[in-house]
Amino acid sequence: MKILVVGTGAREHAIVHALASEEPAPELHAAPGNPGMAAQATLHPVDAEDGRAVAALARRLGVDLVVVGPEAPLVAGVADAVREAGVPCFGPSAEAARLEGSKAFAKDVMAAATVPTAMAHVCTTVDQVADALDAFGPPYVVKDDGLAAGKGVVVTPDREAALEHARGALESRGDDGRVVVEEYLDGPEVSLFCLSDGATVVPMVPAQDFKRVGDDDAGPNTGGMGAYTPLDWAPSGLVTEVVDRIAQPTVDEMARRGTPFSGVLYVGLALTSRGTRVVEFNARFGDPEIQAVLARLRTPLSGVLLAAATGRLDGIEPLHWSDESVVNVVVASQGYPESPRKGDAIAGIADAEATDGVHVLHAGTAAGDDGTLVSAGGRVLSVVGRGADLAAARAASYAGVAKIALAGSHHRSDIALKAERGEVTVP
């Protein structure tokens, strides 16, 4: 097979890494990719959000499958352009990607499909936001309606901070500005990726990520500072429940509307005292969770993604998973998330990967003028550690992190720590 992966981040590098690990490995291409992917894929300097350019590249290369990684190209219709060019594509259409592109649209779909989720108000003015905040009470949850790179949500006990976030979101989008104010959901959060070909749903294994920048969930939200899998504390029937009550009804509702959802439905969950509730839907693999999840997948990823892209998921064998635990720790640049510094030299990746059970995935990296690897974004690297249990996986990942040299960088030291200690409980 020839496969083109679209995107630049650690999510896309994780996909390339998994595909390159197959026997035999597919011929891999990435557009535009990053320096880490260059060891396993041929890079092409194409704008990931330019559907015509991506489709033309896919045709020129003669690929059998295009995998669109990030949300922005999906919402921009890149998958539509690729399919119109006659090339199978893993990723939803622009219309179906509205499940992520608009929180209000997602709430409407969930209501129609009777999917359990937080009560919410869609607001177009600051006065409406104020009324909604008062109706729900603290902690306050305010979400940008559109894409915000995983950082469009504020959860705070401070009413003024919630109002300020809403005001900024509304002003940034002009007359089309909308925000969603929700009730707060208690309990631990879980991420579950459900593959779909528009009709059939195939779940992956659950993971948990860490959104706040600092230990003990201190500081502002980020795109994600780490993740781990498996979740030994999660209810045994959770995956079946999510498929039956959430993912399959949502896919069925999207098909009923004439916009079938083909790709991966990221189901963000809260396991609350009142049962399982959807926090959000995304239309792509979550970063940093997929880095951990794919490290456990033993079924060849290429066949699974192609089956989803061509309507044949109902014919695949059940996915096979390693019993290992996996922990992914994100190394972020100085100043992240407020004002990440770029251009700092990165060293120690080879030493990190010499650690047993460790591989490193690039996110915000670039080649400097002299060819030196430098930071080029907020989240710079994902250090993925595998082990027989969470303690061993954490030890491996943090041993790898210790080998990385990046001036001013920071990372959380408590990824999966509470789970390792048995301190995560479901209300």
Secondary structure, 3 states (H helix, E strand, C coil): CEEEEEECCHHHHHHHHHHHCCCCCCEEEEEECCCCHHHCCEECCCCCCCHHHHHHHHHHHCCCEEEECCHHHHHCCHHHHHHHCCCCEECCCCCCCHHHHCHHHHHHHHHHCCCCECCEEEECCHHHHHHHHHHHCCCEEEEECCCCCCCCEEEECCHHHHHHHHHHHHHHCHHHCCEEEECCCCCCEEEEEEEEECCCEEECCCEEECCEEEHHHEEEECCCCEEEECCCCCCCCHHHHHHHHHHHHHHHHHHHCCCCCEEEEEEEEEEECCEEEEEEEECCCCCCHHHHHHCCECCCHHHHHHHHHCCCHHHCCCCCECCCEEEEEEEECCCCCCCCCCCCEEECHHHHHCCCCEEEEECCEEECCCCCEEECCCEEEEEEEEECCHHHHHHHHHHHHHHCEECCCECCCCCCHHHHCCCCCCC
